[in-house]
C-alpha cells in the first residue's frame, strides 16, 4: 500500500477511542449544562429587573408630573406601574410584593425598607396588587410643587424572583430584589 491509499482510506475508530470520547463528554457535560442554564437564568433575572426598573421610573414620572394637583396621584402611580409590568412576559418568573411612594431629598435619599405594611414618615405603602397598606403618611395634598420648594418623589418596588433552573433553585427558591426611582416634582405654579 502506498502513501496515497493510506491518506484516502478512512481510519477505523476502535472501541477504546469511542470509550475515551464518552468519558471526556461525561466530564465536560455538567460544566457545559451549568453554563447554559446559568446564562438562561441570568437572562430571565435581567429581564425581570429591567421591567421593574422601568416600572419604578414610570411611576415616579407620573407622580412627578401630577404632584399635589390630583388627589388620586397615588392610584395613578400604581396604575402606571401595573401598566408597565403587566403587558407581555415582563415579569415572567417574578411577582411584585410591595410598592412604596416616599418623600426624598435632592440627594435621592431612600428610606429604610418598611417592614410589612408599616409605612414610615412621609411614605405610602401598597401591596403587590396596589392595595393601600396602613395609613397614608404622605398624601398628595401635602406634596410641595412650588417654584424653589419642590419635593422629590421616590418609588420603590420590591419584588421576588423565583428561580427557574434546578441548578440555582436547589440553593434557595426565591431572590428578593427592589428597584428605586427618585424624581423632582414638577412646579405647578410660577
C-alpha positions in Angstrom: 0.0 0.0 0.0 1.4 3.4 -0.9 1.1 6.7 0.8 -1.8 7.9 -1.3 -4.0 5.0 -0.5 -3.4 5.3 3.3 -4.3 9.0 3.2 -7.5 8.5 1.3 -8.8 5.5 3.3 -10.8 6.5 6.4 -9.4 5.4 9.7 -11.3 3.0 11.8 -12.0 4.1 15.3 -11.6 1.5 17.9 -13.8 0.8 20.9 -11.2 2.3 23.1 -11.3 5.6 21.3 -15.1 5.7 21.4 -15.0 5.0 25.2 -12.5 7.8 25.7 -14.7 10.2 23.8 -17.7 9.2 26.0 -15.7 9.7 29.2 -14.5 13.1 28.1 -18.0 14.2 27.3 -19.2 12.9 30.7 -16.6 15.0 32.4 -17.4 18.2 30.4 -21.2 17.9 30.2 -22.0 19.1 33.7 -19.9 22.2 33.2 -21.5 22.8 29.8 -25.0 22.4 31.2 -24.2 24.7 34.2 -23.1 27.4 31.8 -26.1 27.1 29.5 -28.6 27.1 32.4 -26.7 29.8 34.2 -27.0 32.1 31.1 -30.7 31.3 30.8 -31.3 32.1 34.4 -29.4 35.3 34.2 -31.4 36.4 31.2 -34.7 35.8 32.9 -33.5 37.6 36.0 -32.1 40.5 34.0 -35.4 40.8 32.1 -37.4 41.0 35.4 -35.0 43.6 36.9 -35.2 45.8 33.8 -39.0 45.6 33.7 -39.3 46.5 37.4 -36.8 49.4 37.0 -38.8 50.7 34.1 -42.0 50.5 36.1 -40.4 52.4 39.0 -39.2 55.1 36.7 -42.7 55.3 35.0 -44.4 55.5 38.4 -42.1 58.2 39.7 -42.5 60.1 36.4 -46.3 60.1 36.7 -46.1 61.2 40.4 -43.6 64.0 39.5 -46.0 65.3 36.8 -49.1 65.1 38.9 -47.6 66.5 42.1 -50.2 67.8 44.6 -52.7 68.7 41.8 -54.5 65.3 41.9 -55.9 63.6 45.0 -55.7 60.3 43.1 -52.0 60.7 42.3 -51.0 57.6 44.2 -53.6 55.4 42.4 -52.4 56.8 39.1 -48.8 55.9 40.1 -49.9 52.4 40.9 -51.8 52.2 37.5 -48.7 53.3 35.7 -46.6 50.6 37.5 -49.1 47.9 36.8 -49.3 49.0 33.1 -45.6 48.8 32.8 -45.3 45.3 34.3 -48.5 43.6 33.0 -48.3 43.5 29.2 -46.3 40.7 27.7 -43.8 38.5 29.6 -42.2 41.3 31.6 -42.4 39.6 34.9 -42.3 36.1 33.7 -40.9 34.4 36.9 -41.4 37.3 39.3 -44.1 38.9 41.4 -44.3 42.4 43.0 -44.5 42.2 46.7 -44.6 45.9 47.7 -44.8 49.4 46.2 -43.6 52.4 48.3 -44.1 56.0 47.4 -41.9 58.2 49.6 -40.6 61.7 50.0 -36.9 62.0 49.2 -34.4 64.9 49.0 -32.1 66.4 46.4 -29.5 63.6 47.1 -32.0 60.9 46.3 -32.1 59.6 49.9 -34.2 56.4 50.2 -35.8 55.4 53.5 -35.2 52.1 55.1 -37.3 49.2 53.7 -40.6 49.3 55.5 -41.3 46.1 57.4 -44.5 44.5 56.2 -47.2 47.1 55.7 -46.0 49.7 58.2 -45.2 52.9 56.3 -42.6 55.3 57.7 -43.0 59.0 58.0 -43.5 60.7 54.6 -44.2 57.3 52.9 -47.2 55.5 51.5 -47.1 51.7 51.1 -49.1 49.4 48.8 -49.1 45.6 48.4 -48.2 43.9 45.2 -51.8 44.3 43.8 -51.9 48.0 44.5 -54.0 48.0 47.7 -53.0 50.5 50.4 -51.3 49.1 53.4 -51.6 51.1 56.6 -52.2 54.8 56.8 -51.1 57.2 54.1 -48.3 59.2 55.7 -47.5 61.3 52.6 -50.8 62.1 50.8 -50.6 64.0 47.5 -52.2 67.1 49.1 -49.1 67.8 51.3 -46.6 67.4 48.5 -44.9 70.6 47.6 -44.5 71.7 44.0 -44.0 75.4 44.2 -41.1 77.0 42.4 -37.9 76.7 44.5 -39.6 74.5 47.1 -40.4 71.2 45.2 -40.3 67.9 46.9 -38.6 64.8 45.5 -40.9 61.9 44.9 -39.5 58.3 45.1 -40.9 55.0 44.1 -39.5 51.7 45.4 -40.8 48.4 44.0 -39.9 45.3 45.9 -40.3 42.0 44.0 -39.5 38.3 44.3 -37.8 36.4 41.6 -38.5 32.7 41.5 -35.5 30.7 40.2 -36.3 28.7 37.1 -33.5 26.2 36.7 -32.9 23.4 39.2 -29.2 24.3 39.5 -29.9 27.5 41.2 -33.2 26.7 42.8 -31.6 23.9 44.9 -29.7 26.6 46.8 -32.9 28.6 47.6 -36.3 29.1 45.9 -36.5 32.9 45.7 -34.5 36.1 45.4 -35.9 39.4 46.8 -34.9 42.5 44.9 -36.0 46.1 44.7 -35.8 49.0 42.3 -35.9 52.7 43.1 -36.5 55.8 41.1 -36.5 59.4 42.5 -37.7 62.4 40.6 -38.3 66.1 41.3 -42.0 67.0 41.4 -42.6 69.5 38.6 -43.5 73.0 39.7 -47.2 73.6 39.2 -47.2 77.4 39.8 -44.6 80.0 38.8 
